[in-house]
Amino acid sequence: MTKNTLFKGKTVIHPDFLEFETFIKSIPQRFPNEGECIYKGRNEIRVFKEKGVEFVVKSYKRPNIINRFIYDFIRSSKAERSYLYAIRIAEAGIGTPTPVAFINNQHGILFDDSYFISLKSVCPYSLKDLYQRSFDRHTEILQAIGRTTARFHQHGFLHTDYSPANIMFDDSKETIRVDIIDLNRMSFGKVSLKAGCKDFNRIPAQGDIQDILGGAYAQARGFDPAVCIQAIKRYREIESR
């Protein structure tokens, strides 16, 4: 762990990326006006390039006063959780952008804002793209996502915001790569058939998407495909009401 000399708080940099320490520590100052913004909502995501390496930085804005206290004394910040969970997932052999660092800033004695830094994913598409355009390997892509989700659950990981935007893929090579992102909202423990199928409830129904995902997921976990597909569709209907 290294201390951020520009802001009060905590900065943790993965040992593999200590050569970028100066750049990482400068992120809170540089973030508002530099880099390429690729998403802006409650939180903001920017891409930075340093020494020929592309980094994705997610800025988590200042939480409410209660959570500012909680993140200081009780619970890890969203940025810290994203970093620690990404390490766990990568160690399990499941695709996710390489975690680089996190920064927690303080204002006075209270938590202020935080940043999670990772390498840019090699996956150029998200599952959202599959709803908006056609892919020659449509079925293979969905099967790869279903199998990756099964491995994710078999390792005891449950993503509580498993939406199309958080599932990335690269179909340019023989083996399709799948990356799972936005990891700060997760739970851990044994994932049952019911919990696993419910985790698909943020994925919209369109064409054969649920059938292919559910079939591949069930086969990888040794479940009855018909039961899984039916459950996935039922949980999606409930979520959509």
FENVEN-V115633 format. One record per pair of residues at least 24 apart in sequence whose C-alpha atoms are under 6 Angstrom apart, sorted by the first residue. I is the first residue (numbers start at 0). J is the second residue. If there is no record, write none. Layout:
I/J  I/J
This chain:
7/104  7/105  8/103  8/104  8/105  9/102  9/103  10/101  10/102  11/100  11/101  12/100  13/99  13/100  53/119  54/117  54/118  54/119  55/116  55/117  55/118  55/119  56/115  56/116  57/114  57/115  58/114  59/112  59/113  60/112  61/111  61/112  67/109  67/110  71/110  77/183  78/113  78/114  78/115  80/183  81/182  81/183  94/177  94/178  95/178  95/179  96/120  122/167  122/168  122/169  124/167  124/168  125/164  125/166  125/167  125/168  126/163  126/166  127/163  127/164  141/212  142/212  142/215  145/212  145/215  145/216  146/215  146/216  146/219  149/216  152/190  155/187  155/188  155/189  155/190  156/187  157/185  157/186  158/185  159/184  159/185  162/201  162/202  196/231  197/234  200/234  200/235
